[in-house]
């Protein structure tokens, strides 16, 4: 590897990249960024399709659980980020070296790969969901394309033109490829920041505006939602809420990669055990803490806003946003309180929510898949340039695969659920890994506070309880769900 390659390798730790940590809050804020990318991934299909539905079904009963779920899993995220800065290794590299027995690390890598393959169904659901949203908002384009394609392409054209949202899905696929093909970290961070801030502001503004409509939330209901209680027959929904809100398994894998590409480990340098290295490491870990908690505020606000809209608008009307008409029913969150003109605004906004998660997941999965293939000895990566080219190839493949899945399985909610089940099975493993890194790999000088340790254990216990309750039934549903794919 040449010196030029090292200079552009986000996972290399050259001495000339060492940078003193910021000393003021403003300087530290300018060095955040991985968290906002993570927030863009988190606030997506689960929040739009499922969190809103929980609000529609149960009202404000689960408000306390949404807050708990969004906050508690950040402690797992922080420990994985801490170890990435300490070791300079991305997630999959850290997993492979978790034990002196290489087979253990390889099993964990294969576990991730199988989960990632399942979450590709989620990507198909997101891509199809964006296509459906845009087709509902602007149906003329889909109809025009469908009629144009049908006589030109034979049976394939007839199949593609059978649903007017398919042309929109093709457009979304092409836009995704264009954005991530040469998407450096800086470009991804800037674009994601614009999308996340815009979507969050619009959604929060809409939920606050409910107080000027007949659907204003009742203060008593909000207070009741902050009390620890479960409705009759609501325990299954409670576990599902915990599983889909906040940081998920895929985000826990992604976060160390974004931290490294931001430069946190490069700024600290190679771990030589010196007091200077420890001081820099503590300083950049504090920046990572700030980054993680800022992202928590952003995705919690967005999640709460979606839940509020479902609980305040859909629940009183008895509307269940499920099945083929899910998007149309969800649009009533806006049209019912604010008027029919907001329907298109919701559909475009919902498309933006799903799209940002789609393109960020494709970008992150491309990076992790290249790492996986390299670690398993299936490809050779000899330089940062060859790594970048391999990532670019996968940045084309992932959106195309997602589109292909959607063409032959056209139920976005089903596909989102399949990916969610795979993540639910992986979340306990990542929580255990975070605890292992905390107690057996981190230098004593970099270990967290007692308070942080306490909440890390609370997160681990909560995740294990939810997994023990939910996974047996989820596995049955997972197997049965393949029926429509045959």
ZAMARGU-4260 file (C-alpha; in steps of 0.2 Angstrom, whole numbers, plus 5000, padded with zeros to 4 digits):
<rodrens>
0) 5000/5000/5000 | 5007/5017/4995 | 5008/5032/5005 | 4995/5040/4994 | 4983/5025/4997
5) 4986/5027/5016 | 4982/5045/5015 | 4965/5042/5008 | 4961/5026/5017 | 4948/5030/5031
10) 4954/5014/5041 | 4972/5018/5041 | 4981/5027/5055 | 4995/5038/5048 | 5005/5048/5060
15) 5002/5064/5050 | 4983/5062/5053 | 4984/5064/5072 | 4974/5079/5078 | 4971/5086/5095
20) 4953/5085/5101 | 4942/5100/5102 | 4942/5110/5118 | 4926/5120/5116 | 4908/5114/5113
25) 4907/5123/5096 | 4922/5115/5090 | 4916/5098/5095 | 4899/5101/5087 | 4908/5104/5070
30) 4917/5087/5072 | 4900/5078/5074 | 4892/5069/5059 | 4892/5050/5061 | 4877/5051/5072
35) 4866/5061/5060 | 4870/5048/5046 | 4864/5035/5059 | 4848/5045/5063 | 4845/5045/5044
40) 4846/5026/5044 | 4835/5024/5060 | 4821/5035/5055 | 4814/5026/5041 | 4802/5011/5037
45) 4800/5006/5055 | 4795/5023/5061 | 4784/5027/5046 | 4775/5011/5044 | 4775/5002/5061
50) 4778/5015/5074 | 4763/5025/5067 | 4753/5010/5067 | 4756/5006/5085 | 4750/5024/5089
55) 4735/5021/5078 | 4731/5005/5087 | 4735/5009/5105 | 4734/5028/5107 | 4747/5036/5118
60) 4749/5020/5130 | 4767/5016/5123 | 4774/5034/5124 | 4785/5029/5139 | 4791/5014/5130
65) 4796/5024/5114 | 4806/5036/5125 | 4815/5021/5134 | 4819/5012/5119 | 4826/5027/5110
70) 4837/5031/5124 | 4843/5015/5132 | 4851/5007/5116 | 4862/5022/5114 | 4873/5015/5128
75) 4877/5000/5117 | 4880/5011/5102 | 4892/5021/5112 | 4902/5006/5118 | 4905/5000/5100
80) 4910/5018/5095 | 4922/5018/5110 | 4930/5002/5104 | 4932/5008/5086 | 4941/5023/5092
85) 4952/5013/5104 | 4957/4999/5091 | 4955/5008/5075 | 4945/4993/5068 | 4928/4993/5060
90) 4914/4982/5066 | 4917/4967/5056 | 4936/4967/5059 | 4933/4969/5078 | 4921/4954/5078
95) 4933/4943/5068 | 4947/4946/5081 | 4935/4944/5096 | 4943/4928/5101 | 4959/4919/5099
100) 4949/4905/5091 | 4946/4912/5073 | 4931/4901/5070 | 4921/4911/5083 | 4925/4927/5074
105) 4920/4919/5057 | 4904/4913/5064 | 4899/4931/5070 | 4904/4937/5052 | 4893/4924/5044
110) 4879/4929/5056 | 4880/4947/5051 | 4880/4942/5032 | 4864/4931/5034 | 4856/4946/5043
115) 4861/4958/5030 | 4854/4946/5016 | 4837/4947/5026 | 4838/4966/5027 | 4839/4967/5008
120) 4821/4963/5009 | 4819/4978/5019 | 4828/4988/5006 | 4816/4981/4993 | 4801/4987/5004
125) 4809/5004/5006 | 4812/5006/4987 | 4794/5000/4983 | 4787/5011/4997 | 4795/5026/4989
130) 4788/5021/4972 | 4771/5019/4979 | 4772/5036/4988 | 4777/5045/4972 | 4764/5036/4962
135) 4750/5041/4973 | 4757/5059/4974 | 4760/5060/4955 | 4750/5046/4946 | 4751/5054/4929
140) 4770/5049/4927 | 4767/5031/4932 | 4752/5029/4920 | 4762/5038/4905 | 4777/5027/4908
145) 4767/5011/4910 | 4757/5014/4894 | 4773/5018/4884 | 4783/5003/4890 | 4769/4990/4887
150) 4769/4989/4868 | 4788/4990/4867 | 4795/4977/4877 | 4784/4961/4876 | 4780/4950/4891
155) 4792/4959/4902 | 4785/4976/4897 | 4768/4970/4901 | 4773/4964/4918 | 4782/4980/4922
160) 4768/4991/4916 | 4755/4981/4926 | 4758/4992/4941 | 4760/5011/4939 | 4772/5013/4953
165) 4785/5002/4945 | 4792/5016/4934 | 4794/5027/4949 | 4803/5012/4958 | 4815/5012/4943
170) 4818/5030/4944 | 4822/5029/4963 | 4834/5014/4960 | 4844/5025/4947 | 4844/5040/4959
175) 4850/5029/4973 | 4865/5023/4962 | 4869/5040/4957 | 4870/5047/4974 | 4881/5033/4982
180) 4892/5027/4968 | 4904/5041/4971 | 4898/5045/4988 | 4912/5050/4999 | 4909/5051/5018
185) 4908/5070/5017 | 4895/5070/5003 | 4885/5057/5012 | 4885/5067/5028 | 4880/5084/5020
190) 4866/5076/5010 | 4860/5066/5025 | 4860/5082/5036 | 4849/5091/5024 | 4837/5077/5023
195) 4836/5073/5041 | 4834/5091/5047 | 4821/5094/5034 | 4811/5078/5038 | 4812/5081/5056
200) 4807/5099/5056 | 4792/5095/5045 | 4786/5080/5055 | 4788/5089/5072 | 4780/5105/5066
205) 4765/5094/5060 | 4763/5085/5076 | 4764/5102/5086 | 4751/5110/5074 | 4739/5097/5080
210) 4735/5108/5095 | 4727/5120/5083 | 4715/5107/5076 | 4701/5096/5082 | 4714/5082/5084
215) 4724/5091/5098 | 4731/5078/5110 | 4723/5078/5127 | 4735/5082/5141 | 4728/5068/5152
220) 4732/5055/5138 | 4750/5062/5137 | 4753/5060/5155 | 4745/5043/5155 | 4757/5038/5141
225) 4772/5042/5152 | 4766/5029/5166 | 4773/5012/5165 | 4758/5001/5160 | 4753/4990/5147
230) 4735/4988/5139 | 4726/4972/5139 | 4733/4961/5126 | 4747/4974/5122 | 4762/4964/5128
235) 4766/4958/5110 | 4765/4976/5103 | 4776/4982/5118 | 4790/4970/5113 | 4788/4975/5094
240) 4789/4993/5099 | 4805/4991/5108 | 4812/4981/5094 | 4809/4993/5080 | 4812/5010/5088
245) 4829/5018/5092 | 4845/5010/5087 | 4844/4993/5078 | 4856/4979/5075 | 4861/4986/5058
250) 4864/5003/5065 | 4875/4996/5078 | 4886/4988/5064 | 4886/5004/5054 | 4891/5017/5067
255) 4909/5012/5070 | 4912/5013/5051 | 4905/5030/5050 | 4915/5035/5065 | 4931/5029/5057
260) 4927/5037/5040 | 4924/5054/5050 | 4942/5052/5056 | 4940/5049/5075 | 4952/5035/5076
265) 4964/5043/5063 | 4964/5059/5074 | 4969/5048/5089 | 4983/5038/5080 | 4990/5021/5083
270) 4988/5015/5101 | 5005/5016/5109 | 4999/5017/5127 | 5007/5034/5130 | 4999/5047/5140
275) 4997/5058/5125 | 4988/5045/5116 | 4976/5042/5131 | 4973/5060/5132 | 4968/5061/5113
280) 4958/5046/5114 | 4948/5052/5129 | 4945/5069/5120 | 4939/5061/5104 | 4928/5048/5113
285) 4920/5064/5121 | 4916/5070/5104 | 4909/5053/5099 | 4898/5054/5115 | 4891/5071/5110
290) 4888/5065/5092 | 4879/5049/5098 | 4867/5059/5110 | 4864/5073/5097 | 4858/5059/5085
295) 4847/5052/5099 | 4838/5068/5101 | 4835/5069/5082 | 4829/5052/5080 | 4819/5052/5096
300) 4810/5068/5090 | 4806/5060/5074 | 4800/5044/5081 | 4789/5053/5094 | 4782/5064/5080
305) 4776/5049/5070 | 4769/5041/5085 | 4760/5056/5090 | 4752/5058/5073 | 4746/5040/5073
310) 4739/5041/5091 | 4731/5058/5090 | 4724/5057/5072 | 4722/5039/5067 | 4718/5031/5083
315) 4702/5042/5087 | 4696/5038/5069 | 4699/5019/5071 | 4710/5019/5056 | 4723/5005/5055
320) 4736/5009/5042 | 4740/4991/5036 | 4739/4981/5020 | 4739/4987/5002 | 4731/5004/5007
325) 4744/5008/5021 | 4751/5023/5013 | 4734/5030/5008 | 4728/5028/5026 | 4744/5035/5033
330) 4741/5051/5022 | 4725/5054/5033 | 4737/5059/5047 | 4739/5075/5037 | 4723/5077/5027
335) 4711/5074/5042 | 4718/5088/5053 | 4725/5100/5040 | 4715/5097/5024 | 4716/5087/5008
340) 4729/5098/5001 | 4742/5091/5013 | 4740/5073/5006 | 4753/5076/4993 | 4765/5084/5006
345) 4764/5069/5016 | 4767/5057/5002 | 4782/5066/4996 | 4788/5068/5014 | 4785/5049/5017
350) 4795/5045/5001 | 4809/5056/5008 | 4809/5046/5024 | 4810/5030/5016 | 4823/5035/5002
355) 4836/5042/5014 | 4836/5026/5024 | 4837/5016/5007 | 4852/5025/5001 | 4861/5026/5017
360) 4858/5007/5020 | 4865/5003/5002 | 4880/5014/5006 | 4884/5006/5022 | 4880/4988/5017
365) 4892/4991/5002 | 4906/4995/5014 | 4902/4981/5026 | 4901/4968/5012 | 4918/4973/5005
370) 4925/4971/5022 | 4916/4954/5025 | 4923/4947/5008 | 4940/4953/5012 | 4940/4946/5030
375) 4933/4929/5024 | 4947/4928/5011 | 4935/4929/4996 | 4943/4944/4988 | 4959/4954/4989
380) 4960/4972/4994 | 4977/4978/4991 | 4975/4997/4992 | 4962/5010/4997 | 4959/5012/4978
385) 4954/4994/4976 | 4943/4995/4991 | 4934/5010/4984 | 4931/5002/4967 | 4924/4986/4976
390) 4912/4997/4986 | 4907/5006/4970 | 4902/4990/4962 | 4891/4985/4977 | 4884/5002/4977
395) 4876/4997/4960 | 4872/4980/4965 | 4862/4983/4981 | 4849/4995/4973 | 4846/4984/4958
400) 4844/4969/4970 | 4832/4979/4980 | 4822/4984/4965 | 4822/4966/4958 | 4815/4959/4975
405) 4801/4972/4975 | 4796/4968/4957 | 4792/4950/4962 | 4786/4953/4980 | 4776/4969/4981
410) 4771/4970/4999 | 4782/4983/5007 | 4776/4980/5025 | 4780/4961/5023 | 4797/4965/5017
415) 4801/4977/5031 | 4795/4964/5044 | 4806/4951/5037 | 4821/4962/5039 | 4815/4968/5056
420) 4815/4950/5062 | 4833/4947/5056 | 4838/4962/5066 | 4829/4957/5081 | 4839/4940/5081
425) 4855/4950/5079 | 4852/4964/5092 | 4856/4953/5107 | 4872/4947/5100 | 4878/4965/5097
430) 4873/4970/5115 | 4883/4956/5122 | 4898/4961/5110 | 4897/4978/5117 | 4898/4972/5135
435) 4912/4961/5131 | 4922/4975/5123 | 4918/4986/5138 | 4925/4974/5151 | 4939/4964/5142
440) 4946/4975/5128 | 4946/4993/5133 | 4960/5001/5142 | 4956/5005/5161 | 4960/5023/5157
445) 4946/5024/5144 | 4932/5015/5153 | 4915/5023/5155 | 4908/5030/5171 | 4898/5019/5183
450) 4882/5027/5177 | 4885/5022/5159 | 4889/5005/5165 | 4873/5003/5174 | 4863/5009/5159
455) 4873/4997/5148 | 4867/4983/5158 | 4850/4989/5158 | 4850/4989/5139 | 4858/4971/5138
460) 4845/4964/5150 | 4830/4973/5141 | 4836/4967/5124 | 4838/4949/5130 | 4821/4949/5138
465) 4813/4955/5122 | 4822/4943/5112 | 4818/4928/5123 | 4799/4933/5121 | 4798/4938/5103
470) 4810/4927/5093 | 4801/4910/5094 | 4785/4917/5087 | 4795/4928/5075 | 4804/4913/5068
475) 4787/4905/5064 | 4781/4921/5055 | 4798/4922/5046 | 4796/4905/5039 | 4778/4907/5034
480) 4781/4924/5026 | 4791/4915/5012 | 4775/4908/5005 | 4771/4924/4994 | 4789/4923/4988
485) 4787/4906/4980
</rodrens>
